[in-house]
Amino acid sequence: MAKGSVKPPVEWVTFRYRDVYLIVGIIASLIVLGVGAVIWYQYAGNPRSKAEMKIKKAKDKYAEVEQAGVGSKSNLRMASENIQKAESAFEKQNYGTAASLAAEAFEILKNIKGNEENYATIAELDGTVEIKKANAHIFKTAKKGEFVGEGDIVKTGPGSSGKIKYPNGEYHDLYPDSYIIVENLKKKVGGGTFVKTKLEQGTVEKQTPADMNPNDESVIETANAKFKSGPASRLSVERTEGKGTKAKALSGDIEAQIGSETRKLNAASSGIAVSISEMGSVSISELISPPNPIQPRADQIIQLEDPASATLTFELENSSKTPTRFQLSSKPIFQKSSIIIEKAQVSENNLKMKGLVPSTYYWRIRAEGDEDKCYWSTSQKFKIIQKLKTPKIERNLKLEVSYTPLGDGVIIRGKTNPGIHVSVNDIEISINSDGSFNKIVLFSELGNQVVVVRAFDDQGNEKIWQKSFASSQM
């Protein structure tokens, strides 16, 4: 050190132990927060991971429900289709769509009850359809596939409609501005189900299945009447503004209880109209039956290479030779907004139409005349699809089919990929959640009868199984 130089004083900084701990704690906290943010983004905030987790959650719930053996085939199929769509969207990196579809599938599965036979379901809806649960105070928007239990109320808004499927296989079509209470869905001692509903407002048309359990009871009531339906019956009930009731027995056997009197309404050959005033007076009249719709058949699939230029023929059987009124609709409930074509005074037994695009359609017919006297046939649902020369996305579909001869027909059993479509002789059938299906095909003619089973998807892929049967040997 040079002589005369002065060494600068040393400045000491004193840290207490608690200050050191505090600094270390802050640094550790920042590290934890940083790592946590990274983990959160990777596993929860990242749209890809979020969709992946929701899909896994839905698939796990599906496996749980399927193993428990509960849930209707339609709800399981709906959940399965949503999961498959979610996986497809995930592969295309549409993570938001994938997450939404998977969440919807989970909600469907979450709402499935173990004792599902005591529940009806919302099969179809169009427009504003609301439901109020028995233990709720307000209405909420109904969803397709939602359960409807005892004490629940379902209502439709203006221009809206809904379809409810009950555990005994019957359907209720709710017309616009209608209001129905599900009062009873109990299993009966000794087998069968007791289905009872009450119409408070509007119109409902109910149809019961031909294979209805002999112990099943199907009742719909209004303020001044009660109607009990037998198998393969069709009944329309309307609440009038004056608190009266108008009913039309359109097919099958209906038992009407009006006050203390019970009347049998046999609508096997023609429909019967019953009008009941608020005071209880009754008038009964016969209705004019509609012609018989032949083609396209109910649930038929029509495959066309060029639908826009193809001509479709509607066939009907009209033994009375009276003019016919025809309607084609885009919705199952025929309203002005959904009717595509209406033709009056049709005198031929066929009607040709051109330019129908691929879609689902409904058609019906009735005899020309007073609307209060002439009623419509059951609507026939059919689907037009375009046959693609090259699939949009190629996929090797599976189709395994076995058969068992049965009297004048054959039982077809098979299995395919879950979530796709299956038709037997061009009639679409439902498949189970695991892709299995079965269908009884009855032969109406002698000689060789061909059965064609077709599995196909919306991308243009298909697999076909075909076999000829000699009906005289069945």
Steps between C-alpha positions, in 0.01 A plus 500: 500500500642839408599724778240752590211309332184448701316165497124551443284392786320164460122523514339198660143395434336300771239235407290345767408135467136580459584731205689217333207266553262761359707547182538127451127457554415766241733343245356152571144632467580660165651172379193304618264750333698484178506121497133494595412735214688279258326187633159672498542607138629160400223300667204736547546832322632348182196446270652176372548355848160627612328322211706186563397489866132554420505221242663263750246598765209429260649166390553389860139593586374316192688184602355530853140537376535223243647260756213576739254396229280809534396767255282490192656396171418838349675695779805274497517530123470877521784516755713263290445711187597817689819336628591385149432847360712647780789268413464588132502874581806446723687332213420804284634724781156654559558482875215730603245294306650176635473622860139614450390168345673297771337712773159448341559122489596503867182690593285244315674214681492677838120534483439131434321339791536140604122450509447658161179313423322754720604782268384630164736688269484802271539326162470804270451872536463798272493862612430589863435195717528537878486261795430555869617221726274384781739640762570827314322835507580629152507372144826446318583427137456131420771303320472208264554178696409662834313288753140578594378361832181485701369846582701669226330749268591545134375794295553627146507860387331661197605330177689235700456127545643205691486122512513296822579128509364298794636179657218290349603605148225757438563849363334835565524775239451838667364764267571877533382674819441173684547413865509145638560353847653153539306365796594132511779278363491220756571134439200280571503199727517197276667688215419788270506876545227747588544819295264784584522858374275804529452753221447847643526700177537452125510176303683171534497200266600168653589171336540166677711212365350185351712284732379676814521286816152360581544637854586851385250779562508821298275784616474867407248726669363851485285692749183320385606176327738206521621285208660157526685372193552142386787364287568647153273796571518862394315771690489878473379703801442877504402737781262761361489864610169444679659232723346226291671205335522383141640156432552295185552125519695443177592130530472211742273469804449796734296501820354841586379579851279808508357566843355171627456361148752284313490474119692268268644667191599247234702679233611189311318591177455877534571778746254620765468858627382577853412852613437570870381840613595666827159399638552136402278464195638252247479469122655216298552486125680283248802632312614445141807277490808609303648308207786264584855637444716236325830653382731634634457271801551602862870533584602426141841612379516610137851510355547718192810598306350833392203585727443844344417353158337174615123449494342352812163324478253506789257207481169465680209258510161667466216250477233771540624684188432834672749783439794511736688781675879456530753668731879475518674646806852547631378441859292224663235750611346652188484879532495780244867570563605138441272396211708490183229396254123468527290369212122490488262294289750225420303246295776253409652232721846646455659839513838580345737755647840626389781696663484379862841556657661251741312532830236340722137542390151415624193450281131435565167492317129533570177502305391839370217656698410659831803499733275406792385190311816394316813406692859453394680171462794422726794700368770300321858598574762440233854614433672594173877462497745560222702200388858621471728342241797566727464526882593834653706320762573134431423258781490120503163422656433173677182300427438156648159340432339172605144379443241259643199380292170590666170379348423739214814702552846515651667653806799709404768562762821690449769732621668803350691809609319692777340828400438430130179427307357158414215421261326171423337501156533880495322544836721664762519316832648602834825350623622449856784694658743217424397490131282188528156485338215263420197510275217260414429498125162355399442372146167585338556310177606150394823427317846646549514796736814712517611658827755781472673635810694820452730679746601853403623827643456868411833510316388265219652175630284189493510122543226273359384147591246327276332159496206333323245294692233264365192606692317171436772324702491734795 
